[in-house]
């Protein structure tokens, strides 16, 4: 039996992000997830928070590396999907998929942005600390091209 948990993170300013899940209401109460016996719908679960920990660490690591590399960017957001699966009779978080979206001003910053996102993936301390496989699916948008659509 596999369950999926979705968490979204949007950078606000400095090193601060707003964390939420489209599956939950605002707040940080924690309960058994709704898909388990006596689970409570609409409240943050440890599974969501585990997924959020990986996503928010990715963001804070990105912000530090981007700052140290003098990368100017317009916005950063990151959706995440945590996979809970049953392995040998035990539930485990077996995977986290991150979908960072970075918006930059011009195409000349593309190679630098790609390098920084790759470095972020290898430097994220929470990703490096968990047994779950962490997969990054980055997207980089260029503002000048986005205005043409």
Buried (B, 14 or more C-beta within 10 A) or exposed (E): EEBBBBBBBBBEEEEEBEBBBEBBEEEEEBBBBBBBEEEBEEBBBBBBBBBBBBBBBBBBBBBEBBEEEEBEBEEBBBBBBBBBBEEEEEEEBBBBBBBBBBBBEEEEBEEBBEEBBEBBBEBBEBBEEBEBEBBBEBEBEBBEEEEEE
